[in-house]
Amino acid sequence: MKIEEILERYAAGERNFQGADLREIELIKVNLKGINFSGADLRQARLGKTNLAQASFREANLSEAILWGSDLSEADLYQAVLRDADLSGAKLIQANLTEAYLSKACLCGANLSGAKLERAVLFEVDFRPTSDRRTDLGKADLNGADLSYANLSAALLYRVNLDKAKLCRANLSVGMRQDSFVTDLTEASLQEADLSYADFTGAILCKANLRGADLTGTILVDADLEGAIMPDGTVLD
């Protein structure tokens, strides 16, 4: 399907492009709010700076797609494949990424506040800040998500739900740059999470709930644990 056809049909009021073959398509800086790309093949598509708010990508394949700076607020990406996708600076506010596959994706500086990422695969995902903004996962739901080896350095994780999540060897330290922000997990829920060998050096874990979490080999040097609930239920002063 050609770019012109999509834009013409969209302008005429059509929104359903379900299952379309859109491999390597280029739709940059256009308005496609509410479009339906469910089940579509968007591998290596270039969709940077595009308005895709409230769009549907359910079970779509977006492997290696470029979505930097795009607006995906309230978009439905249930079980979407985003392997190696570039979502740096994207808006994913309250987006549905339940069971999405984002292995090795770049989410640097993305806004995922309030997003649903239950059971999502985020293996080796890069959540570090960009030069002008931090990655925001505040109040996001990552229950049961796999964040093994993910780089969450300096991310905002205020009140995030990481219950039963896998953060084995994840990096949540403050980072090496002098201008780095502290990784903020204030009031985060990490109940029964796998935090084995994760690095929380200098992170803020004030009032975080770590009840039942696996802290085998976890690095907590200079971490702020004031008021945190430890795995055994002890509350730290």
N, C-alpha and C positions, 0 to 999 in steps of 0.2 A: 504494500500500500504506500502511495506517495504522500509526501508532506502536504501538497496542495489539496489533495482529496480529503485528508483528515480535517484540515482547517476549513475548507468549504462546507463539509458536512456538519462540523461543529458549529459554524456560524449560522447554519440553517436550523439549528436546534437539536441535532442528533448528538447523543451522548454515548451510545452503545457501540463500542469497538471491541467487544469481548472476543478473546481468542485470536486476535489479529496478529499477523506476522510482521513485526516492526523492528526486526533486527537492524542495528546500526542506523536507525532513523535519527534525524537531527531536528529537534523541536526546542529551540532555545529562545528564551525571553518571550514566550507566548502565553496566552490565557487559556487553560484547559480545565478550569475549575469544574469539579463534579463529573469529569469524564469517566467512562467505564472501560478500563483496560484489564478486566479480570481474565486470567488465563492467557494473557497475551505474551508473545515472545518479544521481549525488549532487550535482549542481550546486546551489550555494547552500544545501547542507545545513548544519545546525547540530549539530555533534558535539563541542562543547567539554567538557572534563573527563571524557571517556568512556574506558573501558578497551577498547582495540582491539588489545591486544597479540596477536601471532601471527595477526592477521586478514589476509584476502586482499582486496586491492583491485587485482588485476592488470587492467590496461587499463580501469579504472573512470574515470569523469569526475567529478572533485571540484573543478571550476572554481568559484572564489569560495566554497568551503566554509569553514566556521569550525571549526577543530580545535585551538584554543588550549588548552594544558594537557592535551591527551589523551595517553594512553599507546599508542604505536604501535610499541613495542619488538618487534623480530623480525617486523614486519608485512611482507607482500609487496605492494609498490606498483610492480611491474614495468610500465613503459609507462603508468603512471597519469597522468592530466592533472590538475594541481594549479595551474593558472593563477590568479594572484591569490588563492590560498588563504591563510588565516591559520593558521599553525602555530606561532605564538609560544609559547614555553614547552613545546612538545610533546616527548615522549620518543620518539626514533626510533633508539634504540640497536640496532645491528646490523640495522636495517631494510633491505629490498631496494628501492632506488629506481633501479635500473638502467634507463636510457633514459626515466626519468620526465620529464614536462614541467612545470617549476615556474616558468616565467617570471613575474616580478614578485610572487612569493609572499613572505610574511613568515615568516621563521624566526628571529626575534629571540629569543635565550635558549633556543633549542631544543637538545636533546642528541642529536647525530648521531654519537656516538662509535662507531667500527666499522661505520658504515653503508656500504652499497654504492651509489654514485652514478655508476657508469661510464656515460659518454656521456649523462648527464642534461643537460637544458637548464635552466640556472639564471640566465638572462639577467635582469639588474636585480633579483636576489633580495636581500632585506635580511637580513643575518646579524648585525646589531649586537646588543650586549647589551641586556637589559631592566634595570630598576632593581635587580633582585636576582640576576641570573645572566648569565653569558656564554654565547654560543653555542659549543658544543663539537663540533668536527669532528675530534677526535683520532683518528688511525689510520683515518680514513674513506678509502674508495677513490673518488676522483674522476677516475680515468684517462679522458682524452678528454672530460671534461665541459665545457660552455660556461658560464663564469661571467663573461662579458663584462658590464662595468658593474655587477657585483655589489658590494654594500657589506659587506665582511668586516672592518670596523674593530673591533679589540679581540677578534676571534674566537680561539678556541683551535684551532690547526691542527698540533698536535704530531704528527710522523711521518705527516702526511697524504700520500696519493698523488695528486699533481696532474700526473703525467706526461702530456704532450701535451694538457693542458687549455688552454682559452682563457680568459685573464684580462685581455683587452684593456680598458684603462681601468677596471679594478676598483679599488676603494678598500680597501687593506689598511693604511692609516695608523693612528696611535694615536687619531685623532679630536681634536675640539676641546674636549671637556669635561674639566675638571680631574680628575674621578674615573675617567676612562677607563683601561682596562687596555691593555697593549701587545699588539698582534697577534703571537701566538706561532707561528712556523713552524719551531721547532727540529726539526732532522733531517727536515724535509719533503723530499719528492722532487718536483722540478719539471722533470724532464728533458724537453727539447724542448717545454716549455710556451710559449704565446704570452703574454708578460708586457708586451707593448708598451703604453706610456703608463700602466701601472698605477702606483698610488701606494703605496710601501712605507715612507713616512716614519716613522722610529722603530720599525719592526717588528723582531722578533727572527728572524734567519735563520741562527742558529748551526748549523753542520754541515749546512745544507740543500744539496741537490744540484741545481744549476742547469745541469748539463751540456747544451749544445745549446739552451738556452732563448733566446727572442727578447727582448732587453732594449732594443729600440728605444724611446727616449723614456721608459724606466722611471725612476721617481723613487725613489732609494735614500738620500735625505738622512737622516743619523743612524741608518740601519739597522745592526743588529749582524750582521755577516757573518763573525764569527770561525769559522774552520774550514770555511767554505762552499766548495763546488766551483763555480767560475764556468763560464760557457758554453764557454770554451776548455779546460777541464780544470784550470786553475790552482786550487790550494787556498790560501785566504787565511789568514794568521796571525792 
